[in-house]
Amino acid sequence: MEREGIVLVYSHGAGQNVRVDRLPEIGETRKALSWKLDRDGCKGTNIAVALGRLGVKNTLITRVGNDVWADLCTGWLREAGTDISYVLRDDRVETTTGIVFIDSQGRNSIVLGDGDMSVPHELIGEGLEKEKNSRLFITGFEIEEEDALYALKKAKNYGMTTILNPSPVGKSLDLEAADIIIVNEVEAQQMLELAGKKPKESMDWEETVKLLRISCHCKNVVLTLGEKGYVLNENGRVSRGEGMKAKAVDTSGAGDGFLAALAYRLHQGYDLKEACKWANAYAAVSVGYSGTIPGYLPLKEVEKKINEMENREKRGSFYERK
């Protein structure tokens, strides 16, 4: 039987998007340029919405409260076509929210709420059993670390290709059940320190992914570098992709978009190197929009935007040579 679809055990929630000319200093009050409640999701929400808009069958296994935040973020999933059969609405918890601050250069700082982000193991087991023929599995440490690791191992046992975003960095480096780990440069540094391998100031990113792969006992590591592109360590072979030129309106959610786009390409049958290349372009498109959810475009729109960006870069290279 051919495997199809992607299943996630991940966070779910809605955030508040606050634009400022610059982030305030300690003790300083600044007036927001805008304050929106309807455009930012938790990591699991973002990835599921992006996958749905790219046309991939996906299921999110998670728990939220019975409140307006749950109504809002679950509505995004429904509109994107995500299977919400295993989005548990629980009166005992509050749906997690947070605040994303974005400055005039598109840079972001995020404060995540203190809501209960745990996912019951019974729910995980029931959902993964139903979706055991999925091709890929995605989780991360925005839910409780022990829940993510439990789900990761179960998905691996079902034969899925497993993807982990260990963010925020947890306590464990025993990540052998993850086929692919995706981290940004800050998380990479934190993980190496957790492994007792504090990186040298002169260490380059190629050395970093080599150390990460060894420290986490995993096959493949993808290190995202924002506008500088990414570095891939695939079974010990290191390659690098340069960033694409893009005007950043809001960089929040770009990493989630990269992960979703990578998973989409893997699901379509592309290899990891090509998946990273396309995900890099997808993330560059996503930062052109304010908020995470608006930046995850439908497939045809994304492809059009990527083609336009690539053509601009080719024209720029031609004029530089002239």
Salt bridges, closest charged atoms under 4 A:
GLU2 OE2 - ARG135 NH2 3.24
ASP21 OD2 - ARG30 NH2 2.70
GLU28 OE2 - ARG22 NH2 2.77
GLU28 OE2 - ARG30 NH1 2.66
ASP38 OD1 - ARG39 NE 3.72
ASP71 OD1 - ARG89 NH2 2.69
ASP83 OD2 - LYS130 NZ 3.70
ASP90 OD2 - ARG63 NH1 2.97
ASP90 OD2 - ARG92 NH2 2.90
ASP103 OD2 - ARG107 NE 2.90
ASP116 OD2 - ARG63 NH2 3.00
GLU129 OE2 - LYS132 NZ 3.05
GLU131 OE1 - LYS57 NZ 3.46
GLU131 OE2 - LYS130 NZ 3.51
ASP147 OD1 - HIS121 NE2 2.80
ASP179 OD1 - LYS156 NZ 2.46
ASP179 OD1 - LYS219 NZ 4.00
GLU185 OE2 - LYS228 NZ 3.62
GLU206 OE2 - ARG240 NH1 3.75
ASP256 OD1 - LYS43 NZ 3.45
GLU274 OE2 - ARG265 NH2 2.82
